[in-house]
Amino acid sequence: MKNKFLSAIGTIVLIATFFQSGAQNYDTVKIITHKITEKIFTLEGDGGNIGVLTGNDGTIIIDDQFAPLSEKIKTALKALNDKPVRFVINTHFHGDHSGGNENFGKDGAVIIAQDNSRSRMTTEQFIAAFNSRTPAAPYDALPKVTFTESVTLHLNGETLQVMHVSNAHTDGDAIIFFKESNVIHTGDVYVRYGLPFIDQPHGGSIDGMIKGTDQIIALANDVTKIIPGHGAIATKKDLIEYRAMLQTLRERIAGAMSKGKTLTEIIASAPTKEYPAVFDRSVFITLVYDSLKK
């Protein structure tokens, strides 16, 4: 399993850069376009995978990475369709997925997000696990359309079902199902770098991640193309393996807690040892522990 996860993303920057704009030299970042269908693409750069739907109704993107990359992203989008970006759908509030909001919002794009994600963006957010502080978003960066459970867009011959996943990676996660094309963008409910980051202080939980993964599995079939928050295009089989990892780790940590083991003792027992990780394993264990204790 280790090779599957790591080969899915090739090389990877430190996960801290997922949250901290300016953590690296963005001049060196290249935006790479991957074709999924005749009208659906992904853009790979630095940060979360950008989903793209193009057509006569204009361009719709899912997430927009970091602000310093916006011009490069716009150039890549113009190569696919010369029509403007009409909508930006945020899968959650983290800066590696929503950092370009202001730049696209100023161009006239309507930003869409789950209610809790907009609420998070209106105030300063601090992610202690990575010592990352994000100021409140300016007006143009804020979502102008929000939803509680779901919203549906009908554009470019495609039905986009945008659905809330409750308390998974955060408390404001959204997954997007391109119904006619059988493509799903999962945001960071599903990632391919190994142990996921569960933002427990901002509403995330291991149980929510498992339930969210179940929600995606229920939507998918054997030919569904799945765009993860980070990493290469996946299949339902990949998603099922990821879900099994989450369930195994939950059982190990919960089982140790039920025996009265302290967090320090659980970390020392190395419950995640056979799975790849791009950040400190103790962070993952602590966040799972805290979500189960809560």
Backbone hydrogen bonds, N-H to C=O, Kabsch-Sander energy under -0.5 kcal/mol:
donor,donor_aa,acceptor,acceptor_aa,energy
5,F,1,M,-2.2
6,L,2,K,-2.4
7,S,3,N,-2.9
8,A,4,K,-1.0
9,I,6,L,-1.1
10,G,6,L,-1.1
15,I,278,V,-0.8
17,T,14,L,-1.8
18,F,15,I,-1.7
19,F,16,A,-1.5
20,Q,16,A,-1.3
21,S,19,F,-0.7
23,A,20,Q,-1.8
26,Y,24,Q,-1.0
28,T,25,N,-1.4
29,V,26,Y,-1.1
32,I,30,K,-0.7
32,I,44,E,-3.1
34,H,42,T,-2.9
36,I,40,I,-2.5
37,T,40,I,-2.2
41,F,52,V,-2.2
42,T,34,H,-2.4
43,L,50,I,-2.2
44,E,32,I,-3.0
48,G,96,D,-2.0
49,N,229,G,-2.7
50,I,43,L,-2.1
51,G,49,N,-0.6
51,G,62,I,-1.6
52,V,41,F,-2.6
53,L,60,I,-2.6
54,T,39,K,-2.4
58,G,55,G,-1.9
59,T,84,P,-2.3
60,I,53,L,-2.5
61,I,87,F,-2.4
62,I,51,G,-2.7
63,D,61,I,-0.6
63,D,89,I,-2.2
64,D,97,H,-2.3
66,F,46,D,-0.7
69,L,66,F,-1.8
70,S,67,A,-1.9
73,I,69,L,-2.5
74,K,70,S,-2.9
75,T,71,E,-2.1
76,A,72,K,-2.1
77,L,73,I,-2.3
78,K,74,K,-2.3
79,A,75,T,-1.2
80,L,77,L,-1.3
81,N,77,L,-2.1
86,R,59,T,-2.8
86,R,84,P,-0.6
87,F,59,T,-1.1
88,V,110,V,-2.4
89,I,61,I,-2.8
90,N,88,V,-0.6
90,N,112,I,-3.0
96,D,18,F,-0.5
97,H,94,H,-2.0
98,S,94,H,-1.6
99,G,65,Q,-0.7
99,G,95,G,-1.6
100,G,65,Q,-1.1
101,N,98,S,-1.8
104,F,100,G,-1.9
105,G,101,N,-3.3
106,K,102,E,-2.5
107,D,103,N,-0.7
108,G,105,G,-1.4
109,A,104,F,-2.1
110,V,86,R,-2.9
111,I,109,A,-0.6
112,I,88,V,-3.2
113,A,145,V,-1.9
114,Q,172,G,-0.5
115,D,147,F,-2.5
117,S,114,Q,-0.8
118,R,114,Q,-1.8
119,S,115,D,-2.2
120,R,116,N,-2.3
121,M,117,S,-2.1
122,T,118,R,-1.2
122,T,119,S,-0.5
123,T,120,R,-1.2
125,Q,134,T,-2.8
127,I,132,S,-3.3
128,A,126,F,-0.8
130,F,127,I,-1.2
131,N,128,A,-1.0
132,S,127,I,-2.2
133,R,131,N,-0.5
134,T,125,Q,-3.4
137,A,121,M,-3.2
141,A,138,P,-1.4
142,L,138,P,-0.7
142,L,139,Y,-1.3
144,K,111,I,-1.9
145,V,111,I,-2.1
147,F,113,A,-1.0
151,V,162,V,-2.0
153,L,160,L,-2.3
155,L,153,L,-0.6
155,L,158,E,-1.9
158,E,155,L,-2.1
160,L,153,L,-3.1
160,L,158,E,-0.7
161,Q,159,T,-0.7
161,Q,177,F,-2.4
162,V,151,V,-2.8
162,V,160,L,-0.8
163,M,161,Q,-0.6
163,M,175,I,-2.8
164,H,149,E,-3.0
165,V,173,D,-2.0
166,S,164,H,-0.5
168,A,165,V,-0.6
168,A,170,T,-1.6
171,D,202,H,-1.5
173,D,165,V,-0.6
174,A,91,T,-1.7
175,I,163,M,-2.5
176,I,185,H,-2.6
177,F,161,Q,-2.4
178,F,176,I,-0.6
178,F,183,V,-3.4
179,K,159,T,-2.5
179,K,177,F,-1.2
182,N,178,F,-1.4
183,V,178,F,-1.5
184,I,225,K,-2.3
185,H,176,I,-2.9
186,T,184,I,-0.6
186,T,227,I,-2.7
189,V,186,T,-1.4
190,Y,187,G,-1.1
192,R,230,H,-1.9
195,L,276,P,-2.2
198,I,196,P,-0.6
199,D,169,H,-2.0
199,D,197,F,-0.6
200,Q,198,I,-2.3
202,H,199,D,-1.2
203,G,200,Q,-1.7
204,G,199,D,-2.5
205,S,168,A,-1.9
209,M,205,S,-2.0
210,I,206,I,-2.1
211,K,207,D,-2.5
212,G,208,G,-2.7
213,T,209,M,-2.4
214,D,210,I,-2.2
215,Q,211,K,-2.0
216,I,212,G,-1.9
217,I,213,T,-2.7
218,A,214,D,-2.3
219,L,215,Q,-1.0
219,L,216,I,-0.5
220,A,216,I,-1.5
224,T,221,N,-1.4
225,K,182,N,-1.9
226,I,224,T,-0.5
226,I,234,A,-2.4
227,I,184,I,-3.6
227,I,225,K,-0.5
229,G,187,G,-1.4
229,G,190,Y,-2.8
232,A,8,A,-0.8
234,A,226,I,-3.0
239,L,235,T,-1.9
240,I,236,K,-2.3
241,E,237,K,-1.9
242,Y,238,D,-2.0
243,R,239,L,-2.4
244,A,240,I,-2.0
245,M,241,E,-1.8
246,L,242,Y,-2.2
247,Q,243,R,-2.5
248,T,244,A,-2.5
249,L,245,M,-2.5
250,R,246,L,-2.4
251,E,247,Q,-2.4
252,R,248,T,-2.1
253,I,249,L,-2.4
254,A,250,R,-3.0
255,G,251,E,-2.2
256,A,252,R,-1.9
257,M,253,I,-2.1
258,S,254,A,-2.3
259,K,255,G,-0.8
259,K,256,A,-0.5
260,G,257,M,-1.9
261,K,256,A,-2.2
266,I,262,T,-2.4
267,I,263,L,-2.6
268,A,264,T,-2.1
269,S,265,E,-1.3
270,A,267,I,-1.5
273,K,270,A,-1.4
275,Y,272,T,-2.3
283,V,280,D,-1.3
284,F,280,D,-1.1
285,I,281,R,-2.5
286,T,282,S,-2.4
287,L,283,V,-2.4
288,V,284,F,-2.4
289,Y,285,I,-2.8
290,D,286,T,-2.9
291,S,287,L,-2.0
292,L,288,V,-2.3
293,K,289,Y,-2.6
294,K,290,D,-2.0
